[in-house]
């Protein structure tokens, strides 16, 4: 039992490590690919279509070689999930374009309480005071180190709300589908990726044209841009797989809270690799955020231990009751048999 728990803990750490490393890596690669000082490939939605195309191909090869098994999920559920996921991607891109960076960061932070509320409404999930407090600490910490100017407009606000709601629903749905159909993270991803790839490759160029006024077909590819697109797509496979894996193992709330470790890593790497400014305010915010994540991890583990003890106590109580009833039944049966035998005589 202890060895199984250790293996599970190692797998959990591995899933988080894969997600953080691949997410931070893809942000760094995309920054070089999309920035004006890099290769100026300003087609984020189309690039996401490339990501899911490569992910779908990896899933296809994995199924063909027997490394994974394709399980049945109703097509309407796959289509529904893909629509929500694509609205999330488009909403995020529009929110970033129409809002200030400060408001965009606030909208991303609001996903944590939104996910909590949606899990409470959809799955009647309850949270302890310690978990709620730690979530608040993380939100404050990340807010301190990322939020600067905050400007709001009507269109940007609507897009931000749409992005937050759809992203939160998408992450909750990942966990729900895995539990509902007993399907693994990679198997689910290999079912949804082709639908997202096709839809984003068709709609992506038009969304990107609306965002920056240019068609992807007019972009002049260089060998450096191709290299970074391939790198971005490769990292996206690990990022997508680890996202499904983390949400399946934990919850959408945990994914959001601990996922902000990526924000801390991005700020630190930006300072190390791209000479980005790192102020005392950033450092204080990162410290508060990391402290909140540590408290959150402790609170969740404490909640799990409490629940397991309660469940164990209930099981033991039921077992003792069943044993008592069985004993009473066994003790009373010979007497009844004797009475029946005597009456027959």
C-alpha positions in Angstrom: 0.0 0.0 0.0 2.8 2.4 0.9 4.7 1.6 -2.3 1.5 2.3 -4.3 1.1 5.7 -2.5 4.8 6.5 -3.3 4.4 5.6 -6.9 1.2 7.7 -7.1 3.0 10.7 -5.5 5.9 10.4 -8.0 3.4 10.3 -10.9 1.7 13.4 -9.5 4.9 15.3 -9.3 5.9 14.1 -12.7 2.6 15.3 -14.2 3.0 18.7 -12.6 6.6 19.0 -13.6 5.8 18.1 -17.2 3.0 20.7 -17.3 5.1 23.5 -15.8 8.2 22.8 -17.9 6.3 22.4 -21.2 4.1 25.4 -20.5 7.0 27.7 -19.6 8.9 26.3 -22.6 6.1 27.0 -25.0 5.6 30.5 -23.7 9.3 31.2 -24.2 9.3 29.7 -27.7 6.2 31.6 -28.7 7.6 34.8 -27.3 10.6 34.5 -29.7 8.3 33.4 -32.6 5.6 36.0 -32.2 7.4 39.1 -30.8 8.4 42.0 -33.1 12.0 41.5 -32.1 11.8 37.8 -33.0 10.1 36.4 -36.1 6.9 38.4 -35.9 4.5 35.4 -36.5 1.4 37.1 -35.1 -1.1 34.4 -35.8 -1.8 32.9 -32.4 -5.1 31.1 -33.3 -3.6 29.5 -36.4 -0.6 28.4 -34.4 -2.9 26.7 -31.9 -4.4 24.9 -34.8 -0.9 23.6 -35.7 -0.5 22.5 -32.1 -3.6 20.4 -32.1 -2.8 19.0 -35.6 0.5 17.7 -34.3 -1.2 16.4 -31.1 -3.8 14.6 -33.2 -1.1 13.0 -35.3 0.7 11.8 -32.2 -2.6 10.3 -30.9 -3.2 8.6 -34.3 0.2 7.0 -34.4 -0.1 6.0 -30.7 -3.5 4.3 -31.4 -2.2 2.6 -34.6 0.9 1.2 -32.9 -1.1 0.0 -29.9 0.5 2.2 -27.4 -2.9 3.6 -26.5 -6.5 2.4 -26.9 -9.2 4.5 -28.5 -12.3 4.5 -26.2 -15.8 5.5 -27.2 -17.1 8.9 -26.2 -20.3 10.2 -27.8 -19.6 12.5 -30.7 -22.0 15.2 -29.4 -19.9 15.4 -26.2 -16.7 15.7 -28.2 -18.2 18.4 -30.4 -19.5 20.3 -27.3 -16.2 20.1 -25.6 -14.4 21.3 -28.8 -16.7 24.3 -29.2 -16.1 25.3 -25.6 -12.3 24.9 -25.9 -12.2 26.9 -29.2 -14.3 29.7 -27.6 -11.8 29.7 -24.8 -8.9 30.1 -27.1 -10.6 32.8 -29.2 -11.9 34.6 -26.2 -8.4 34.7 -24.6 -6.9 36.1 -27.8 -9.6 38.8 -28.2 -9.4 39.7 -24.5 -5.6 40.2 -24.8 -6.1 42.4 -27.9 -9.0 44.5 -26.6 -8.0 44.9 -22.9 -4.9 46.3 -21.1 -2.4 43.7 -19.9 -3.4 44.5 -16.3 -7.1 43.7 -16.9 -6.2 40.6 -18.9 -4.1 39.3 -15.9 -7.0 40.1 -13.6 -9.4 38.1 -15.8 -7.0 35.2 -15.8 -6.8 35.3 -12.0 -10.6 35.4 -11.7 -10.6 31.8 -13.2 -9.7 30.4 -9.8 -12.9 31.6 -7.9 -15.0 31.0 -11.1 -13.8 27.3 -11.3 -14.6 26.9 -7.6 -18.1 28.3 -8.0 -18.8 26.2 -11.1 -17.5 23.0 -9.4 -19.8 23.8 -6.5 -22.8 24.4 -8.8 -22.2 21.5 -11.2 -20.7 18.9 -8.8 -21.7 20.2 -5.3 -18.1 20.4 -4.4 -17.3 21.9 -1.0 -14.1 23.7 0.1 -12.6 24.1 3.6 -11.8 27.5 5.0 -8.1 26.7 4.7 -8.4 26.0 0.9 -10.4 29.2 0.4 -7.8 31.2 2.3 -4.9 29.7 0.3 -6.7 30.5 -3.0 -7.1 34.1 -1.9 -3.4 34.3 -1.0 -2.4 32.9 -4.4 -4.7 35.4 -6.2 -3.3 38.3 -4.2 0.3 37.2 -4.8 0.0 36.7 -8.6 -2.0 39.9 -8.8 0.7 41.9 -7.1 3.5 40.6 -9.4 1.6 40.8 -12.7 -1.2 43.5 -12.6 0.0 46.9 -13.6 -2.3 49.3 -15.6 -6.0 48.4 -15.6 -8.2 49.8 -18.3 -11.6 48.4 -19.1 -13.9 48.8 -22.1 -17.2 47.2 -22.9 -16.1 44.9 -25.8 -13.0 43.8 -23.9 -15.0 43.1 -20.7 -17.5 40.9 -22.6 -14.6 39.0 -24.3 -12.9 38.5 -21.0 -16.0 37.2 -19.3 -16.6 34.8 -22.3 -13.0 33.6 -22.1 -13.0 33.1 -18.3 -16.3 31.2 -18.3 -15.4 29.0 -21.3 -11.9 28.2 -20.0 -13.2 27.3 -16.6 -16.0 25.1 -18.1 -13.4 23.4 -20.4 -11.1 22.4 -17.6 -14.0 21.1 -15.5 -15.3 19.1 -18.5 -12.0 17.4 -19.0 -12.2 15.9 -15.5 -15.9 15.1 -15.9 -15.4 13.2 -19.2 -12.5 11.2 -17.9 -14.5 10.0 -14.9 -17.8 9.5 -16.8 -16.3 7.3 -19.5 -13.3 5.9 -17.5 -11.0 7.2 -20.2 -7.4 8.2 -19.8 -6.0 11.7 -20.3 -4.2 10.8 -23.5 -7.1 8.8 -24.9 -9.5 11.7 -24.4 -7.0 14.2 -25.9 -6.5 12.0 -29.0 -10.3 12.1 -29.5 -10.8 15.8 -29.1 -7.6 17.1 -30.8 -8.6 16.2 -34.4 -11.9 18.2 -34.1 -10.1 21.2 -32.6 -7.3 21.0 -35.2 -9.7 21.0 -38.1 -11.9 23.8 -36.7 -9.0 26.0 -35.7 -7.1 25.6 -39.0 -10.3 26.6 -40.9 -11.4 29.5 -38.6 -8.0 30.5 -37.2 -6.7 32.5 -40.2 -9.9 34.6 -40.2 -9.8 35.2 -36.4 -6.1 36.2 -36.7 -7.0 38.5 -39.6 -9.5 40.2 -37.4 -6.9 40.5 -34.6 -4.0 41.9 -36.5 -5.3 42.7 -40.1 -3.0 40.2 -41.8 -3.5 36.7 -43.3 -1.2 33.9 -42.4 -0.7 33.1 -46.1 1.0 36.5 -46.6 3.6 35.7 -43.9 7.1 34.9 -45.3 8.5 31.9 -43.5 12.2 31.7 -42.7 14.2 28.7 -41.5 14.3 30.2 -38.0 10.5 30.7 -37.9 9.9 27.1 -39.1 12.3 25.8 -36.4 10.4 27.7 -33.6 7.0 26.6 -35.0 8.2 22.9 -34.8 9.5 23.5 -31.3 6.3 25.2 -30.3 4.2 22.3 -31.7 6.4 19.7 -30.0 6.1 21.4 -26.6 2.3 21.8 -27.2 1.9 18.0 -27.3 3.5 17.6 -23.8 1.6 20.7 -22.6 -1.8 19.3 -23.8 -1.1 15.8 -22.4 0.0 17.1 -19.0 -3.0 19.4 -18.7 -5.4 16.6 -19.2 -3.3 14.4 -16.9 -3.2 17.0 -14.1 -6.9 17.8 -14.2 -7.8 14.0 -14.4 -5.5 13.3 -11.3 -6.5 16.4 -9.3 -9.2 19.0 -10.1 -9.7 22.1 -12.2 -9.2 24.2 -9.1 -5.9 22.6 -8.2 -4.8 23.0 -11.8 -5.6 26.7 -11.7 -3.9 27.4 -8.3 -0.7 25.4 -8.8 -0.6 26.4 -12.4 0.3 29.9 -11.4 3.7 28.5 -10.6 4.1 28.9 -14.4 3.6 32.7 -14.0 6.4 32.8 -11.4 8.7 30.8 -13.7 7.9 32.9 -16.8 8.7 36.1 -14.9 11.9 34.7 -13.6 13.0 33.3 -17.0 12.0 36.5 -18.7 14.4 38.4 -16.4 17.2 35.8 -17.0 16.8 35.3 -20.7 15.1 38.4 -22.1 16.4 41.1 -19.7 12.8 41.8 -18.5 12.6 44.1 -15.5 12.1 42.3 -12.2 11.1 44.8 -9.5 10.7 44.4 -5.7 6.9 44.4 -6.3 7.3 41.4 -8.6 9.5 39.5 -6.2 7.1 40.2 -3.3 4.2 39.0 -5.4 6.0 35.8 -6.4 6.8 35.1 -2.8 3.2 35.6 -1.6 2.0 33.4 -4.6 4.4 30.6 -3.8 3.5 30.8 -0.1 -0.2 30.5 -1.1 0.5 27.5 -3.3 2.3 25.7 -0.4 -0.6 26.5 2.0 -3.1 25.3 -0.7 -1.2 22.0 -1.1 -1.2 21.5 2.6 -4.9 22.3 3.0 -5.9 19.9 0.2 -3.8 17.1 1.7 -5.3 17.8 5.1 -8.8 17.7 3.6 -8.0 14.4 1.9 -6.7 12.8 5.2 -9.8 14.0 7.0 -12.1 12.6 4.3 -10.3 9.3 4.3 -10.5 9.0 8.1 -14.3 9.7 8.0 -14.8 7.2 5.2 -12.7 4.6 7.1 -14.7 5.2 10.3 -18.0 4.8 8.4 -16.8 1.6 6.8 -15.6 0.2 10.1 -18.9 1.1 11.8 -20.8 -0.6 9.1 -18.7 -3.7 9.2 -19.1 -4.0 13.0 -22.9 -3.6 12.6 -23.0 -6.2 9.9 -20.9 -8.6 12.1 -23.2 -8.0 15.0 -26.3 -8.7 12.9 -24.7 -11.8 11.4 -23.8 -13.1 14.9 -27.3 -12.5 16.2 -28.7 -14.4 13.1 -26.4 -17.3 13.6 -27.1 -17.5 17.3 -30.9 -17.4 16.7 -31.0 -19.9 13.9 -30.3 -23.1 15.9 -33.1 -22.1 18.4 -35.6 -21.7 15.6 -34.5 -25.0 14.1 -35.0 -26.8 17.4 -38.4 -25.2 17.9 -39.4 -26.3 14.3 -38.2 -29.8 15.0 -40.0 -30.0 18.2 -43.3 -28.8 16.7 -43.0 -31.4 13.9 -42.5 -34.2 16.5 
